[in-house]
Amino acid sequence: MIYSKSWCPDCRKARGVFLEHNVPFQEIDIANDAKACKFVKQINHGNESVPTIIFPDGSYLVEPGNTKLAEKLKPYFN
């Protein structure tokens, strides 16, 4: 799950990493979803930090670089 904002360049980069490695994902634009925005703020100590990426094991990354994200995604590569 990628929590993002449509205008965010780091969010576009994160989507690109998922797409490059054929890892399926769901994306929620927190600018259009108040519940999702509240969730992101809870995780990020009141900040709307995006991308916030939640993994199936419950772990998450906030604003990761491409290399760090690709490393975390390795178990999900298709």
Order of alpha helices (4+ residues) and beta strands (2+ residues): beta-alpha-beta-alpha-beta-beta-alpha
